[in-house]
């Protein structure tokens, strides 16, 4: 009795691999929009906080004219950081919503940004994590897993005729 699988066994294994790859790809495409909308809410919040903070602290209080003051520089820095974070979340939301090819890259960036706040609190500010920070860490890790799952594995499993047309890029 030979240990080499016959052609039908190899084809059956290949068919199961293709079916699993398609199910994985479809599952990720269904899950990612939920994370995208969360990133959209965070983008709206971060951009709004940045704009209101800039307007109230720097424009109305007149701190923008005295940028040599350390407090004014801290305020301007925090406004720029909040605005940048808001842009990353907005791009993750928009690319996920439109199913653009860079959705994975922006989703990974937004996930890492979501993980950055609790890690900053623990390692830089030396504060203990509360339940909200643990939840934020878990959400960021799950989003990182969902966006970071390699679509290349799915595409390598699929033959050229089974691939969706939007993923065929040179």
C-alpha positions in Angstrom: 0.0 0.0 0.0 1.5 3.3 -1.1 1.6 6.4 1.1 1.3 8.8 -1.8 -2.2 10.4 -2.1 -3.9 9.9 -5.4 -5.0 12.8 -7.6 -8.5 12.8 -6.2 -7.3 13.2 -2.6 -5.0 16.1 -3.6 -7.9 17.8 -5.5 -10.2 17.3 -2.5 -7.6 18.8 -0.1 -7.2 21.8 -2.5 -10.9 22.3 -2.8 -11.2 22.4 1.0 -8.3 24.9 1.2 -10.0 27.1 -1.3 -13.4 26.9 0.5 -11.7 27.8 3.8 -9.8 30.7 2.3 -13.0 32.1 0.7 -14.9 31.8 4.0 -12.0 33.5 5.9 -11.9 36.4 3.4 -15.7 36.9 3.5 -15.7 36.8 7.3 -13.1 39.5 7.5 -14.9 41.6 4.9 -18.0 41.4 7.1 -16.3 42.2 10.4 -14.0 45.1 9.3 -16.9 47.6 8.7 -17.9 47.3 12.4 -14.4 48.4 13.4 -14.4 51.0 10.7 -17.5 52.7 12.2 -15.9 52.7 15.6 -12.9 54.4 14.1 -15.2 56.9 12.5 -16.7 57.8 15.9 -13.2 58.2 17.3 -12.2 60.4 14.4 -15.2 62.6 14.9 -14.4 62.9 18.7 -10.7 63.5 18.3 -11.1 66.0 15.5 -13.8 67.8 17.4 -11.8 67.9 20.6 -8.8 69.1 18.8 -10.7 71.9 17.1 -12.5 73.1 20.2 -9.3 72.9 22.3 -7.4 74.9 19.6 -10.2 77.5 19.4 -10.8 77.9 23.1 -7.2 77.7 24.4 -5.1 79.2 21.6 -7.4 81.6 19.8 -9.8 82.9 22.5 -7.2 82.9 25.3 -4.6 84.5 23.0 -1.9 81.9 23.7 -1.1 81.6 20.0 0.6 84.9 20.1 2.9 83.8 22.9 4.3 80.5 21.6 7.5 81.1 23.6 5.4 80.2 26.7 5.8 76.5 27.5 2.1 76.2 28.3 1.2 77.5 24.9 3.6 75.0 23.2 2.1 72.1 25.2 -1.4 73.2 24.2 -0.4 73.5 20.5 1.4 70.1 20.7 -1.7 68.4 22.2 -3.9 70.0 19.6 -1.7 68.7 16.8 -1.5 65.2 18.3 -5.3 65.0 18.7 -5.7 66.2 15.2 -3.2 63.7 13.8 -4.9 60.8 15.7 -8.3 62.0 14.4 -6.9 61.9 10.8 -5.6 58.4 11.2 -9.0 57.2 12.6 -10.8 59.1 9.8 -8.7 57.5 7.1 -9.3 54.0 8.7 -13.0 54.7 8.7 -13.1 56.0 5.1 -10.9 53.3 3.6 -12.9 50.6 5.4 -16.2 52.2 4.4 -15.2 52.4 0.7 -13.4 49.0 0.8 -10.3 50.7 -0.7 -7.1 48.5 -0.9 -5.3 50.5 1.8 -8.0 49.7 4.4 -5.7 47.1 6.1 -2.9 49.6 6.5 -5.1 52.3 7.9 -6.9 49.8 10.1 -3.6 48.5 11.5 -2.4 52.1 12.1 -5.7 52.9 13.9 -5.5 49.7 15.9 -2.0 50.5 17.1 -3.1 54.0 18.0 -5.9 52.5 20.0 -3.4 50.4 21.8 -1.0 53.3 22.4 -3.2 55.1 25.0 -3.4 52.3 27.6 0.3 51.5 27.0 1.2 55.1 27.5 -0.7 55.2 30.8 1.0 52.1 32.1 4.6 52.6 30.8 5.1 56.3 30.7 2.6 57.8 33.2 3.0 54.8 35.6 -0.7 54.7 36.3 -2.6 51.5 37.0 -5.0 50.3 34.2 -8.7 50.5 35.0 -11.5 48.5 33.4 -11.9 51.0 30.6 -8.2 50.8 29.7 -8.3 47.0 29.7 -11.4 47.1 27.4 -9.6 49.6 25.1 -6.6 47.3 25.0 -8.7 44.3 24.2 -10.6 46.2 21.5 -7.3 47.5 19.9 -5.8 44.0 20.0 -8.9 42.5 18.3 -8.9 45.2 15.7 -5.2 44.6 15.1 -5.9 40.9 14.6 -8.9 41.6 12.2 -7.0 44.1 10.1 -3.7 42.4 10.4 -4.9 39.0 9.2 -2.9 38.3 6.0 -5.1 38.5 2.9 -2.1 37.3 1.0 -2.6 33.8 2.4 -6.1 33.9 1.1 -5.0 35.1 -2.3 -2.2 32.6 -2.5 -4.7 29.8 -1.8 -7.1 30.9 -4.5 -6.2 30.3 -8.1 -6.2 33.1 -10.6 -9.7 32.3 -11.8 -11.2 32.1 -8.3 -9.8 35.5 -7.2 -12.1 38.5 -7.0 -11.4 41.0 -9.7 -10.7 43.9 -7.3 -7.7 42.1 -5.8 -5.9 41.4 -9.1 -3.2 44.1 -9.0 0.1 43.9 -10.8 
